[in-house]
Amino acid sequence: MFVYIPIVLCSNLLLLQCMKGEENADTMSGQLHVFNFQTVPSGTVIWNTADNMNQWDYSKWLNDMGNVPADYFKQTMPYVKYIQLMTAAGGNQQRDLFKNPLDQTVMDDYDFSPLIGACKNILRQGLTPHLKLGNVPLKYTANNTIGVFGVNVLPPDDYRLWHAYIKAMIQSLVNEFGLEAVRTWRFGSVTEFENADWFTIDGNPVQTRDAFFALYDYTVDALEQVLGTNVCVGAHSMSVTEGLWDERELIAHCANGKNLCTGKTGTRLCFLAASYYENKPGEM
């Protein structure tokens, strides 16, 4: 059996009229565009490509989302599977996960409770966290510089402090939610890593590239030390426009380059993400 759905276009008005059987659609007034849908047998389910929701300010998940019903996403946005928390590791006084983000005399006064609270509400909705582990906290860069996105764009002065910070963060999540649960999450390192507005050393392409390689290597090693070598970790570039350095160099580094944390060859890279801005359907 076929269901015919004639679409009648009348001065910006889209009118849908459904008819069953073999009625002649040509007898209807107006200009018709007829689409035939076979309702049986059913075919393969079309999956939704937009299953990852990006959250710029994850305090919404710490506060507001704790007050909505636990089935809110299931009822309103069932296609969403992942909630991506941008700059989940810090980058300014409000985001840095320390008791005193500005005190550079104490480097390990960690306070991961805001991130834990946000992840708890994500899991409460039956969703999976995707944590962007960047940018670098203010106290880890003596001459920290805030960029146009409101976060520190410089690498840490000591990558070992960054490594300890990330390792302690992931361990706190494991303590709260369990090892097997956190192993199912996704992790990334910095947003648009070749975009100088997010990460740069004085606009120098080579120095910035090498600094990101180090940041990525130390981040992945910290993840692996807690979660194991099968952790799902990747990186996010602009790609839609020219960056400070060629983002493809990260692939080569992860495949064949010297790991700047371990000294071995290569670094785990499970996925690559790219920014996509659409003004209207089909027009970037």
C-alpha positions as CSV (number, residue, x, y, z in Angstrom):
1,M,0.0,0.0,0.0
2,F,1.2,3.5,-0.8
3,V,0.4,6.7,1.0
4,Y,0.4,9.7,-1.2
5,I,1.3,13.1,0.3
6,P,0.6,15.9,-2.2
7,I,2.4,19.1,-1.2
8,V,0.5,22.2,-2.4
9,L,2.5,25.4,-2.5
10,C,0.4,28.5,-2.2
11,S,2.1,31.8,-1.5
12,N,4.6,30.7,1.1
13,L,1.9,28.4,2.6
14,L,3.0,24.7,2.7
15,L,-0.2,22.6,2.8
16,L,0.1,18.8,3.3
17,Q,-2.8,16.7,2.4
18,C,-2.7,12.9,2.9
19,M,-4.7,10.5,0.8
20,K,-4.9,6.8,0.9
21,G,-5.5,4.5,-2.0
22,E,-5.4,5.3,-5.7
23,E,-7.0,8.8,-5.8
24,N,-5.9,11.1,-8.6
25,A,-3.8,13.8,-7.1
26,D,-4.2,15.8,-10.4
27,T,-7.8,16.7,-9.5
28,M,-6.6,18.9,-6.7
29,S,-6.2,22.6,-7.2
30,G,-2.8,24.3,-7.2
31,Q,0.6,23.1,-8.3
32,L,1.4,19.7,-6.8
33,H,4.5,17.9,-6.0
34,V,3.7,14.3,-5.2
35,F,5.9,12.1,-3.0
36,N,5.1,8.4,-2.7
37,F,6.0,6.7,0.5
38,Q,5.8,2.9,0.9
39,T,4.9,2.2,4.5
40,V,5.5,-1.6,4.4
41,P,7.8,-3.3,4.5
42,S,10.0,-1.1,6.6
43,G,13.6,-0.6,5.7
44,T,16.8,0.3,7.5
45,V,16.4,3.0,10.2
46,I,18.0,6.3,9.2
47,W,20.4,7.3,11.9
48,N,20.7,10.9,13.0
49,T,24.1,12.4,12.4
50,A,23.6,15.1,15.0
51,D,23.8,13.0,18.2
52,N,26.4,15.2,20.0
53,M,25.2,18.4,21.7
54,N,27.9,21.0,22.3
55,Q,27.6,23.0,25.6
56,W,29.7,26.1,25.8
57,D,28.9,26.9,29.5
58,Y,28.6,23.6,31.4
59,S,27.4,25.4,34.5
60,K,23.9,24.9,32.9
61,W,24.4,21.2,33.5
62,L,25.6,21.8,37.0
63,N,22.6,23.9,38.0
64,D,19.6,24.1,35.6
65,M,19.6,20.5,34.3
66,G,19.4,19.1,37.8
67,N,15.9,20.5,38.0
68,V,14.3,19.0,34.9
69,P,12.7,15.6,34.7
70,A,15.1,12.7,34.2
71,D,13.5,11.8,30.9
72,Y,13.6,15.3,29.5
73,F,16.0,14.5,26.6
74,K,14.3,11.2,25.9
75,Q,11.0,13.0,25.4
76,T,12.2,16.1,23.6
77,M,15.5,15.2,21.9
78,P,15.8,11.4,21.7
79,Y,18.5,11.7,19.0
80,V,21.1,13.2,21.4
81,K,23.6,10.6,22.8
82,Y,26.5,12.8,23.9
83,I,26.8,16.1,25.7
84,Q,30.1,17.8,24.9
85,L,31.4,20.1,27.6
86,M,33.8,22.7,26.1
87,T,36.8,23.8,28.0
88,A,36.0,21.3,30.7
89,A,39.4,21.5,32.2
90,G,39.5,25.3,32.6
91,G,41.1,28.3,31.0
92,N,39.9,31.1,33.2
93,Q,39.0,31.9,36.9
94,Q,35.4,30.6,36.5
95,R,36.3,27.4,34.8
96,D,39.6,26.3,36.5
97,L,39.0,23.4,38.8
98,F,40.8,24.6,41.9
99,K,39.9,25.9,45.3
100,N,41.8,29.1,44.5
101,P,42.4,29.4,40.8
102,L,44.6,32.4,41.1
103,D,47.0,31.2,43.8
104,Q,50.2,30.1,41.9
105,T,51.9,29.1,45.1
106,V,49.7,26.0,45.3
107,M,49.4,23.9,42.2
108,D,47.3,20.9,43.4
109,D,44.4,22.4,45.4
110,Y,42.0,20.6,43.0
111,D,38.2,21.0,43.2
112,F,36.6,18.8,40.6
113,S,33.1,19.0,42.2
114,P,31.6,21.3,39.5
115,L,32.6,18.9,36.7
116,I,31.4,15.9,38.7
117,G,28.1,17.6,39.3
118,A,27.6,18.4,35.6
119,C,28.5,14.8,34.5
120,K,26.1,13.5,37.1
121,N,23.2,15.4,35.5
122,I,24.3,14.2,32.0
123,L,24.2,10.6,33.1
124,R,20.9,11.2,34.9
125,Q,19.4,12.0,31.4
126,G,20.8,8.7,30.1
127,L,23.4,10.5,28.0
128,T,27.2,10.1,27.8
129,P,29.7,12.9,28.6
130,H,32.2,14.1,26.0
131,L,34.8,16.2,27.8
132,K,37.1,18.7,26.0
133,L,40.2,18.8,28.3
134,G,41.3,22.3,27.7
135,N,42.2,25.1,28.0
136,V,45.1,25.3,30.4
137,P,44.3,26.8,33.8
138,L,45.6,30.2,34.6
139,K,47.9,29.2,37.5
140,Y,49.8,26.8,35.2
141,T,50.9,29.6,32.9
142,A,52.8,32.4,34.7
143,N,52.1,34.9,31.9
144,N,48.7,33.6,31.0
145,T,46.9,35.4,28.2
146,I,43.2,35.5,27.7
147,G,42.1,35.2,24.1
148,V,38.9,36.3,22.3
149,F,37.0,33.2,23.6
150,G,37.7,34.3,27.2
151,V,40.2,31.5,28.1
152,N,44.0,31.2,28.4
153,V,45.5,30.5,25.0
154,L,49.0,29.5,26.2
155,P,50.4,26.1,27.0
156,P,51.4,25.2,30.6
157,D,54.9,26.2,31.8
158,D,55.3,22.7,33.1
159,Y,53.5,19.9,31.2
160,R,54.0,17.6,34.2
161,L,51.7,19.7,36.3
162,W,49.1,19.6,33.5
163,H,49.5,15.8,33.4
164,A,49.0,15.5,37.1
165,Y,45.9,17.7,36.9
166,I,44.3,15.7,34.2
167,K,45.2,12.4,35.8
168,A,43.7,13.5,39.2
169,M,40.6,14.8,37.4
170,I,39.9,11.5,35.6
171,Q,40.6,9.6,38.8
172,S,38.0,11.7,40.6
173,L,35.5,10.9,37.9
174,V,36.3,7.2,38.3
175,N,35.9,7.4,42.0
176,E,32.5,8.9,41.6
177,F,31.1,7.0,38.6
178,G,33.2,3.8,38.4
179,L,36.0,2.8,36.0
180,E,33.8,0.9,33.5
181,A,31.4,3.8,33.2
182,V,34.0,6.5,32.5
183,R,35.7,4.2,30.0
184,T,32.6,4.6,27.8
185,W,33.0,8.4,27.7
186,R,34.7,10.5,25.0
187,F,37.6,12.9,25.5
188,G,39.2,15.6,23.5
189,S,42.0,18.2,23.8
190,V,41.3,21.9,23.1
191,T,38.7,23.3,20.7
192,E,39.9,24.1,17.2
193,F,43.5,23.3,18.1
194,E,45.0,25.2,15.0
195,N,42.9,28.3,15.7
196,A,45.1,31.0,17.2
197,D,42.1,32.5,19.0
198,W,42.0,29.2,21.0
199,F,45.7,28.2,21.4
200,T,48.8,30.0,20.3
201,I,52.4,31.0,21.3
202,D,52.7,34.6,19.9
203,G,51.1,33.6,16.6
204,N,54.1,31.4,15.8
205,P,52.9,28.4,13.7
206,V,55.8,26.0,14.5
207,Q,56.0,26.8,18.2
208,T,52.2,26.6,18.6
209,R,52.0,23.3,16.7
210,D,54.8,21.7,18.8
211,A,53.2,23.0,22.0
212,F,49.9,21.4,21.1
213,F,51.6,18.1,20.2
214,A,53.0,18.2,23.7
215,L,49.7,19.1,25.3
216,Y,47.9,16.4,23.4
217,D,50.5,13.7,24.2
218,Y,50.5,14.5,27.9
219,T,46.7,14.6,28.0
220,V,46.4,11.2,26.3
221,D,49.0,9.6,28.6
222,A,47.2,10.9,31.7
223,L,43.9,9.4,30.4
224,E,45.5,6.1,29.6
225,Q,47.2,5.8,33.0
226,V,43.7,5.9,34.6
227,L,41.4,4.4,32.0
228,G,43.7,2.1,30.1
229,T,44.9,2.2,26.5
230,N,41.4,1.8,24.9
231,V,40.3,5.2,26.0
232,C,38.3,7.1,23.3
233,V,40.2,10.3,22.7
234,G,40.5,12.6,19.7
235,A,41.0,16.2,18.6
236,H,38.9,19.1,17.1
237,S,40.2,21.4,14.4
238,M,38.6,24.2,12.4
239,S,39.3,22.7,8.9
240,V,36.6,24.8,7.3
241,T,39.1,27.7,7.1
242,E,42.8,28.2,7.1
243,G,44.4,27.9,10.6
244,L,47.7,28.9,12.1
245,W,49.2,25.6,11.1
246,D,48.2,22.6,9.0
247,E,45.9,20.4,11.1
248,R,46.9,17.3,9.1
249,E,50.3,17.4,10.8
250,L,48.6,16.2,14.0
251,I,47.7,12.9,12.2
252,A,51.3,12.4,11.1
253,H,52.5,13.2,14.6
254,C,50.1,10.7,16.2
255,A,51.0,8.0,13.6
256,N,54.8,8.3,13.4
257,G,56.0,11.2,15.5
258,K,57.9,11.1,18.8
259,N,55.5,11.1,21.8
260,L,56.6,14.2,23.8
261,C,55.4,12.6,27.0
262,T,56.5,9.0,26.8
263,G,59.4,9.3,24.3
264,K,57.9,6.4,22.3
265,T,56.5,6.5,18.8
266,G,52.9,7.7,18.2
267,T,50.0,8.8,20.3
268,R,46.5,7.4,20.4
269,L,44.0,9.3,18.2
270,C,40.5,7.8,17.8
271,F,38.6,10.5,16.0
272,L,38.9,13.9,14.4
273,A,36.2,16.6,14.7
274,A,35.8,19.7,12.5
275,S,33.8,22.9,13.0
276,Y,30.8,23.4,10.7
277,Y,28.8,26.6,10.6
278,E,25.8,26.7,8.3
279,N,23.9,30.0,7.6
280,K,21.1,28.1,6.1
281,P,20.6,24.5,4.8
282,G,23.3,23.8,2.2
283,E,25.1,27.2,2.6
284,M,28.2,27.3,4.8
